[in-house]
Amino acid sequence: MTAFFIVLGVILSFFIITFTIYFFNLDMKLIRKVYDLLGKHYDTMKRDKKL
């Protein structure tokens, strides 16, 4: 019976975490920060060829 409650708790915790990420759109907010950081990095790189 204890194993049932442990599995139920893990599933419920996973659902709450993923629902929170979905509800507050946290995945896109994280990607936006990464995109900005990568943009700064690649904008300052020296180019070998000009377009």
mmJSON file of the N, C-alpha and C atoms, coordinates in Angstrom:
{"data_MODEL":{"atom_site":{
"group_PDB":["ATOM","ATOM","ATOM","ATOM","ATOM","ATOM","ATOM","ATOM","ATOM","ATOM","ATOM","ATOM","ATOM","ATOM","ATOM","ATOM","ATOM","ATOM","ATOM","ATOM","ATOM","ATOM","ATOM","ATOM","ATOM","ATOM","ATOM","ATOM","ATOM","ATOM","ATOM","ATOM","ATOM","ATOM","ATOM","ATOM","ATOM","ATOM","ATOM","ATOM","ATOM","ATOM","ATOM","ATOM","ATOM","ATOM","ATOM","ATOM","ATOM","ATOM","ATOM","ATOM","ATOM","ATOM","ATOM","ATOM","ATOM","ATOM","ATOM","ATOM","ATOM","ATOM","ATOM","ATOM","ATOM","ATOM","ATOM","ATOM","ATOM","ATOM","ATOM","ATOM","ATOM","ATOM","ATOM","ATOM","ATOM","ATOM","ATOM","ATOM","ATOM","ATOM","ATOM","ATOM","ATOM","ATOM","ATOM","ATOM","ATOM","ATOM","ATOM","ATOM","ATOM","ATOM","ATOM","ATOM","ATOM","ATOM","ATOM","ATOM","ATOM","ATOM","ATOM","ATOM","ATOM","ATOM","ATOM","ATOM","ATOM","ATOM","ATOM","ATOM","ATOM","ATOM","ATOM","ATOM","ATOM","ATOM","ATOM","ATOM","ATOM","ATOM","ATOM","ATOM","ATOM","ATOM","ATOM","ATOM","ATOM","ATOM","ATOM","ATOM","ATOM","ATOM","ATOM","ATOM","ATOM","ATOM","ATOM","ATOM","ATOM","ATOM","ATOM","ATOM","ATOM","ATOM","ATOM","ATOM","ATOM","ATOM","ATOM","ATOM","ATOM"],
"id":[1,2,3,4,5,6,7,8,9,10,11,12,13,14,15,16,17,18,19,20,21,22,23,24,25,26,27,28,29,30,31,32,33,34,35,36,37,38,39,40,41,42,43,44,45,46,47,48,49,50,51,52,53,54,55,56,57,58,59,60,61,62,63,64,65,66,67,68,69,70,71,72,73,74,75,76,77,78,79,80,81,82,83,84,85,86,87,88,89,90,91,92,93,94,95,96,97,98,99,100,101,102,103,104,105,106,107,108,109,110,111,112,113,114,115,116,117,118,119,120,121,122,123,124,125,126,127,128,129,130,131,132,133,134,135,136,137,138,139,140,141,142,143,144,145,146,147,148,149,150,151,152,153],
"type_symbol":["N","C","C","N","C","C","N","C","C","N","C","C","N","C","C","N","C","C","N","C","C","N","C","C","N","C","C","N","C","C","N","C","C","N","C","C","N","C","C","N","C","C","N","C","C","N","C","C","N","C","C","N","C","C","N","C","C","N","C","C","N","C","C","N","C","C","N","C","C","N","C","C","N","C","C","N","C","C","N","C","C","N","C","C","N","C","C","N","C","C","N","C","C","N","C","C","N","C","C","N","C","C","N","C","C","N","C","C","N","C","C","N","C","C","N","C","C","N","C","C","N","C","C","N","C","C","N","C","C","N","C","C","N","C","C","N","C","C","N","C","C","N","C","C","N","C","C","N","C","C","N","C","C"],
"label_atom_id":["N","CA","C","N","CA","C","N","CA","C","N","CA","C","N","CA","C","N","CA","C","N","CA","C","N","CA","C","N","CA","C","N","CA","C","N","CA","C","N","CA","C","N","CA","C","N","CA","C","N","CA","C","N","CA","C","N","CA","C","N","CA","C","N","CA","C","N","CA","C","N","CA","C","N","CA","C","N","CA","C","N","CA","C","N","CA","C","N","CA","C","N","CA","C","N","CA","C","N","CA","C","N","CA","C","N","CA","C","N","CA","C","N","CA","C","N","CA","C","N","CA","C","N","CA","C","N","CA","C","N","CA","C","N","CA","C","N","CA","C","N","CA","C","N","CA","C","N","CA","C","N","CA","C","N","CA","C","N","CA","C","N","CA","C","N","CA","C","N","CA","C","N","CA","C","N","CA","C"],
"label_alt_id":[null,null,null,null,null,null,null,null,null,null,null,null,null,null,null,null,null,null,null,null,null,null,null,null,null,null,null,null,null,null,null,null,null,null,null,null,null,null,null,null,null,null,null,null,null,null,null,null,null,null,null,null,null,null,null,null,null,null,null,null,null,null,null,null,null,null,null,null,null,null,null,null,null,null,null,null,null,null,null,null,null,null,null,null,null,null,null,null,null,null,null,null,null,null,null,null,null,null,null,null,null,null,null,null,null,null,null,null,null,null,null,null,null,null,null,null,null,null,null,null,null,null,null,null,null,null,null,null,null,null,null,null,null,null,null,null,null,null,null,null,null,null,null,null,null,null,null,null,null,null,null,null,null],
"label_comp_id":["MET","MET","MET","THR","THR","THR","ALA","ALA","ALA","PHE","PHE","PHE","PHE","PHE","PHE","ILE","ILE","ILE","VAL","VAL","VAL","LEU","LEU","LEU","GLY","GLY","GLY","VAL","VAL","VAL","ILE","ILE","ILE","LEU","LEU","LEU","SER","SER","SER","PHE","PHE","PHE","PHE","PHE","PHE","ILE","ILE","ILE","ILE","ILE","ILE","THR","THR","THR","PHE","PHE","PHE","THR","THR","THR","ILE","ILE","ILE","TYR","TYR","TYR","PHE","PHE","PHE","PHE","PHE","PHE","ASN","ASN","ASN","LEU","LEU","LEU","ASP","ASP","ASP","MET","MET","MET","LYS","LYS","LYS","LEU","LEU","LEU","ILE","ILE","ILE","ARG","ARG","ARG","LYS","LYS","LYS","VAL","VAL","VAL","TYR","TYR","TYR","ASP","ASP","ASP","LEU","LEU","LEU","LEU","LEU","LEU","GLY","GLY","GLY","LYS","LYS","LYS","HIS","HIS","HIS","TYR","TYR","TYR","ASP","ASP","ASP","THR","THR","THR","MET","MET","MET","LYS","LYS","LYS","ARG","ARG","ARG","ASP","ASP","ASP","LYS","LYS","LYS","LYS","LYS","LYS","LEU","LEU","LEU"],
"label_asym_id":["A","A","A","A","A","A","A","A","A","A","A","A","A","A","A","A","A","A","A","A","A","A","A","A","A","A","A","A","A","A","A","A","A","A","A","A","A","A","A","A","A","A","A","A","A","A","A","A","A","A","A","A","A","A","A","A","A","A","A","A","A","A","A","A","A","A","A","A","A","A","A","A","A","A","A","A","A","A","A","A","A","A","A","A","A","A","A","A","A","A","A","A","A","A","A","A","A","A","A","A","A","A","A","A","A","A","A","A","A","A","A","A","A","A","A","A","A","A","A","A","A","A","A","A","A","A","A","A","A","A","A","A","A","A","A","A","A","A","A","A","A","A","A","A","A","A","A","A","A","A","A","A","A"],
"label_entity_id":["1","1","1","1","1","1","1","1","1","1","1","1","1","1","1","1","1","1","1","1","1","1","1","1","1","1","1","1","1","1","1","1","1","1","1","1","1","1","1","1","1","1","1","1","1","1","1","1","1","1","1","1","1","1","1","1","1","1","1","1","1","1","1","1","1","1","1","1","1","1","1","1","1","1","1","1","1","1","1","1","1","1","1","1","1","1","1","1","1","1","1","1","1","1","1","1","1","1","1","1","1","1","1","1","1","1","1","1","1","1","1","1","1","1","1","1","1","1","1","1","1","1","1","1","1","1","1","1","1","1","1","1","1","1","1","1","1","1","1","1","1","1","1","1","1","1","1","1","1","1","1","1","1"],
"label_seq_id":[1,1,1,2,2,2,3,3,3,4,4,4,5,5,5,6,6,6,7,7,7,8,8,8,9,9,9,10,10,10,11,11,11,12,12,12,13,13,13,14,14,14,15,15,15,16,16,16,17,17,17,18,18,18,19,19,19,20,20,20,21,21,21,22,22,22,23,23,23,24,24,24,25,25,25,26,26,26,27,27,27,28,28,28,29,29,29,30,30,30,31,31,31,32,32,32,33,33,33,34,34,34,35,35,35,36,36,36,37,37,37,38,38,38,39,39,39,40,40,40,41,41,41,42,42,42,43,43,43,44,44,44,45,45,45,46,46,46,47,47,47,48,48,48,49,49,49,50,50,50,51,51,51],
"pdbx_PDB_ins_code":[null,null,null,null,null,null,null,null,null,null,null,null,null,null,null,null,null,null,null,null,null,null,null,null,null,null,null,null,null,null,null,null,null,null,null,null,null,null,null,null,null,null,null,null,null,null,null,null,null,null,null,null,null,null,null,null,null,null,null,null,null,null,null,null,null,null,null,null,null,null,null,null,null,null,null,null,null,null,null,null,null,null,null,null,null,null,null,null,null,null,null,null,null,null,null,null,null,null,null,null,null,null,null,null,null,null,null,null,null,null,null,null,null,null,null,null,null,null,null,null,null,null,null,null,null,null,null,null,null,null,null,null,null,null,null,null,null,null,null,null,null,null,null,null,null,null,null,null,null,null,null,null,null],
"Cartn_x":[0.823,0.0,0.875,2.007,2.9,3.463,3.77,4.308,3.28,2.007,0.95,0.944,1.061,1.055,2.322,3.427,4.668,4.533,4.037,3.845,2.819,1.747,0.733,1.309,2.145,2.784,3.733,4.477,5.401,4.621,3.575,2.76,2.1,1.568,0.928,1.942,3.122,4.172,4.587,4.752,5.105,4.034,2.779,1.676,1.678,1.869,1.857,3.015,4.185,5.353,5.126,4.687,4.487,3.333,2.291,1.183,1.633,2.474,2.99,3.844,4.689,5.512,4.615,3.577,2.65,1.851,1.328,0.441,1.158,2.383,3.133,4.038,3.969,4.735,6.243,6.718,8.11,9.094,8.675,9.59,9.953,8.994,9.281,10.058,9.833,10.596,12.059,12.312,13.681,14.342,13.632,14.189,14.496,13.679,13.93,15.24,15.493,16.741,17.943,17.837,18.919,19.141,18.055,18.141,18.864,18.546,19.218,20.705,21.049,22.457,23.225,22.624,23.278,23.389,22.382,22.432,23.586,23.805,24.938,26.256,26.345,27.572,27.852,26.85,27.066,27.147,26.572,26.685,28.083,28.819,30.165,31.253,30.883,31.884,32.461,33.744,34.372,33.934,33.65,33.201,34.365,34.44,35.44,34.974,33.674,33.128,32.007,31.912,30.819,29.734,28.516,27.416,27.081],
"Cartn_y":[-1.19,0.0,1.265,1.198,2.361,2.67,1.648,1.856,2.575,2.265,2.928,4.431,4.802,6.222,6.929,6.235,6.821,7.08,6.106,6.266,7.368,7.389,8.422,9.812,9.924,11.194,11.661,10.722,11.073,11.551,10.845,11.233,12.587,12.804,14.078,15.223,14.983,16.007,16.348,15.346,15.569,16.388,16.069,16.817,18.266,18.509,19.878,20.688,20.086,20.79,21.116,20.146,20.401,21.37,21.32,22.265,23.683,23.843,25.164,25.724,24.89,25.322,25.747,24.983,25.3,26.571,26.695,27.804,29.15,29.205,30.458,30.626,29.708,29.779,29.885,29.138,29.247,28.705,27.767,27.228,28.286,29.072,30.115,31.275,31.546,32.599,32.192,30.913,30.418,30.464,30.04,30.054,31.474,32.446,33.846,34.336,33.973,34.37,33.733,32.446,31.753,32.371,32.701,33.318,34.663,35.469,36.763,36.595,35.626,35.385,34.904,34.0,33.512,34.612,35.492,36.597,37.535,37.844,38.691,38.036,36.745,36.017,36.029,35.677,35.565,36.926,37.968,39.302,39.876,39.43,39.964,39.109,38.003,37.144,37.819,37.564,38.05,37.191,37.828,37.107,36.954,35.794,35.563,36.111,36.001,36.438,37.447,38.396,39.367,38.92,39.082,38.703,39.819],
"Cartn_z":[0.0,0.0,0.0,0.663,0.717,-0.665,-1.442,-2.783,-3.662,-3.469,-4.226,-3.957,-2.694,-2.339,-2.828,-2.855,-3.376,-4.873,-5.603,-7.052,-7.323,-6.569,-6.713,-6.429,-5.414,-5.084,-6.176,-6.767,-7.848,-9.073,-9.421,-10.576,-10.335,-9.159,-8.829,-8.839,-8.303,-8.314,-9.733,-10.573,-11.973,-12.677,-12.435,-13.046,-12.594,-11.31,-10.784,-11.368,-11.47,-12.025,-13.497,-14.274,-15.707,-15.945,-15.139,-15.289,-14.961,-13.944,-13.589,-14.722,-15.317,-16.448,-17.611,-17.881,-18.973,-18.675,-17.469,-17.121,-17.175,-16.684,-16.662,-17.882,-18.838,-20.083,-19.8,-18.825,-18.39,-19.414,-20.241,-21.238,-22.267,-22.72,-23.707,-23.086,-21.813,-21.135,-21.018,-20.736,-20.668,-22.037,-23.063,-24.414,-24.852,-24.476,-24.837,-24.214,-22.952,-22.295,-22.991,-23.327,-24.023,-25.398,-26.095,-27.423,-27.351,-26.343,-26.18,-25.896,-25.031,-24.724,-25.958,-26.717,-27.924,-28.971,-29.044,-29.981,-29.682,-28.409,-28.032,-28.424,-28.192,-28.503,-30.006,-30.801,-32.239,-32.934,-32.352,-32.937,-32.788,-31.762,-31.538,-32.176,-32.827,-33.461,-34.697,-34.95,-36.173,-37.338,-38.438,-39.63,-40.614,-41.235,-42.264,-43.604,-43.85,-45.132,-44.88,-45.758,-45.696,-46.666,-46.268,-47.144,-48.103],
"occupancy":[1.0,1.0,1.0,1.0,1.0,1.0,1.0,1.0,1.0,1.0,1.0,1.0,1.0,1.0,1.0,1.0,1.0,1.0,1.0,1.0,1.0,1.0,1.0,1.0,1.0,1.0,1.0,1.0,1.0,1.0,1.0,1.0,1.0,1.0,1.0,1.0,1.0,1.0,1.0,1.0,1.0,1.0,1.0,1.0,1.0,1.0,1.0,1.0,1.0,1.0,1.0,1.0,1.0,1.0,1.0,1.0,1.0,1.0,1.0,1.0,1.0,1.0,1.0,1.0,1.0,1.0,1.0,1.0,1.0,1.0,1.0,1.0,1.0,1.0,1.0,1.0,1.0,1.0,1.0,1.0,1.0,1.0,1.0,1.0,1.0,1.0,1.0,1.0,1.0,1.0,1.0,1.0,1.0,1.0,1.0,1.0,1.0,1.0,1.0,1.0,1.0,1.0,1.0,1.0,1.0,1.0,1.0,1.0,1.0,1.0,1.0,1.0,1.0,1.0,1.0,1.0,1.0,1.0,1.0,1.0,1.0,1.0,1.0,1.0,1.0,1.0,1.0,1.0,1.0,1.0,1.0,1.0,1.0,1.0,1.0,1.0,1.0,1.0,1.0,1.0,1.0,1.0,1.0,1.0,1.0,1.0,1.0,1.0,1.0,1.0,1.0,1.0,1.0],
"B_iso_or_equiv":[0.0,0.0,0.0,0.0,0.0,0.0,0.0,0.0,0.0,0.0,0.0,0.0,0.0,0.0,0.0,0.0,0.0,0.0,0.0,0.0,0.0,0.0,0.0,0.0,0.0,0.0,0.0,0.0,0.0,0.0,0.0,0.0,0.0,0.0,0.0,0.0,0.0,0.0,0.0,0.0,0.0,0.0,0.0,0.0,0.0,0.0,0.0,0.0,0.0,0.0,0.0,0.0,0.0,0.0,0.0,0.0,0.0,0.0,0.0,0.0,0.0,0.0,0.0,0.0,0.0,0.0,0.0,0.0,0.0,0.0,0.0,0.0,0.0,0.0,0.0,0.0,0.0,0.0,0.0,0.0,0.0,0.0,0.0,0.0,0.0,0.0,0.0,0.0,0.0,0.0,0.0,0.0,0.0,0.0,0.0,0.0,0.0,0.0,0.0,0.0,0.0,0.0,0.0,0.0,0.0,0.0,0.0,0.0,0.0,0.0,0.0,0.0,0.0,0.0,0.0,0.0,0.0,0.0,0.0,0.0,0.0,0.0,0.0,0.0,0.0,0.0,0.0,0.0,0.0,0.0,0.0,0.0,0.0,0.0,0.0,0.0,0.0,0.0,0.0,0.0,0.0,0.0,0.0,0.0,0.0,0.0,0.0,0.0,0.0,0.0,0.0,0.0,0.0],
"pdbx_formal_charge":[null,null,null,null,null,null,null,null,null,null,null,null,null,null,null,null,null,null,null,null,null,null,null,null,null,null,null,null,null,null,null,null,null,null,null,null,null,null,null,null,null,null,null,null,null,null,null,null,null,null,null,null,null,null,null,null,null,null,null,null,null,null,null,null,null,null,null,null,null,null,null,null,null,null,null,null,null,null,null,null,null,null,null,null,null,null,null,null,null,null,null,null,null,null,null,null,null,null,null,null,null,null,null,null,null,null,null,null,null,null,null,null,null,null,null,null,null,null,null,null,null,null,null,null,null,null,null,null,null,null,null,null,null,null,null,null,null,null,null,null,null,null,null,null,null,null,null,null,null,null,null,null,null],
"auth_seq_id":[1,1,1,2,2,2,3,3,3,4,4,4,5,5,5,6,6,6,7,7,7,8,8,8,9,9,9,10,10,10,11,11,11,12,12,12,13,13,13,14,14,14,15,15,15,16,16,16,17,17,17,18,18,18,19,19,19,20,20,20,21,21,21,22,22,22,23,23,23,24,24,24,25,25,25,26,26,26,27,27,27,28,28,28,29,29,29,30,30,30,31,31,31,32,32,32,33,33,33,34,34,34,35,35,35,36,36,36,37,37,37,38,38,38,39,39,39,40,40,40,41,41,41,42,42,42,43,43,43,44,44,44,45,45,45,46,46,46,47,47,47,48,48,48,49,49,49,50,50,50,51,51,51],
"auth_comp_id":["MET","MET","MET","THR","THR","THR","ALA","ALA","ALA","PHE","PHE","PHE","PHE","PHE","PHE","ILE","ILE","ILE","VAL","VAL","VAL","LEU","LEU","LEU","GLY","GLY","GLY","VAL","VAL","VAL","ILE","ILE","ILE","LEU","LEU","LEU","SER","SER","SER","PHE","PHE","PHE","PHE","PHE","PHE","ILE","ILE","ILE","ILE","ILE","ILE","THR","THR","THR","PHE","PHE","PHE","THR","THR","THR","ILE","ILE","ILE","TYR","TYR","TYR","PHE","PHE","PHE","PHE","PHE","PHE","ASN","ASN","ASN","LEU","LEU","LEU","ASP","ASP","ASP","MET","MET","MET","LYS","LYS","LYS","LEU","LEU","LEU","ILE","ILE","ILE","ARG","ARG","ARG","LYS","LYS","LYS","VAL","VAL","VAL","TYR","TYR","TYR","ASP","ASP","ASP","LEU","LEU","LEU","LEU","LEU","LEU","GLY","GLY","GLY","LYS","LYS","LYS","HIS","HIS","HIS","TYR","TYR","TYR","ASP","ASP","ASP","THR","THR","THR","MET","MET","MET","LYS","LYS","LYS","ARG","ARG","ARG","ASP","ASP","ASP","LYS","LYS","LYS","LYS","LYS","LYS","LEU","LEU","LEU"],
"auth_asym_id":["A","A","A","A","A","A","A","A","A","A","A","A","A","A","A","A","A","A","A","A","A","A","A","A","A","A","A","A","A","A","A","A","A","A","A","A","A","A","A","A","A","A","A","A","A","A","A","A","A","A","A","A","A","A","A","A","A","A","A","A","A","A","A","A","A","A","A","A","A","A","A","A","A","A","A","A","A","A","A","A","A","A","A","A","A","A","A","A","A","A","A","A","A","A","A","A","A","A","A","A","A","A","A","A","A","A","A","A","A","A","A","A","A","A","A","A","A","A","A","A","A","A","A","A","A","A","A","A","A","A","A","A","A","A","A","A","A","A","A","A","A","A","A","A","A","A","A","A","A","A","A","A","A"],
"auth_atom_id":["N","CA","C","N","CA","C","N","CA","C","N","CA","C","N","CA","C","N","CA","C","N","CA","C","N","CA","C","N","CA","C","N","CA","C","N","CA","C","N","CA","C","N","CA","C","N","CA","C","N","CA","C","N","CA","C","N","CA","C","N","CA","C","N","CA","C","N","CA","C","N","CA","C","N","CA","C","N","CA","C","N","CA","C","N","CA","C","N","CA","C","N","CA","C","N","CA","C","N","CA","C","N","CA","C","N","CA","C","N","CA","C","N","CA","C","N","CA","C","N","CA","C","N","CA","C","N","CA","C","N","CA","C","N","CA","C","N","CA","C","N","CA","C","N","CA","C","N","CA","C","N","CA","C","N","CA","C","N","CA","C","N","CA","C","N","CA","C","N","CA","C","N","CA","C","N","CA","C"],
"pdbx_PDB_model_num":[1,1,1,1,1,1,1,1,1,1,1,1,1,1,1,1,1,1,1,1,1,1,1,1,1,1,1,1,1,1,1,1,1,1,1,1,1,1,1,1,1,1,1,1,1,1,1,1,1,1,1,1,1,1,1,1,1,1,1,1,1,1,1,1,1,1,1,1,1,1,1,1,1,1,1,1,1,1,1,1,1,1,1,1,1,1,1,1,1,1,1,1,1,1,1,1,1,1,1,1,1,1,1,1,1,1,1,1,1,1,1,1,1,1,1,1,1,1,1,1,1,1,1,1,1,1,1,1,1,1,1,1,1,1,1,1,1,1,1,1,1,1,1,1,1,1,1,1,1,1,1,1,1]
}}}
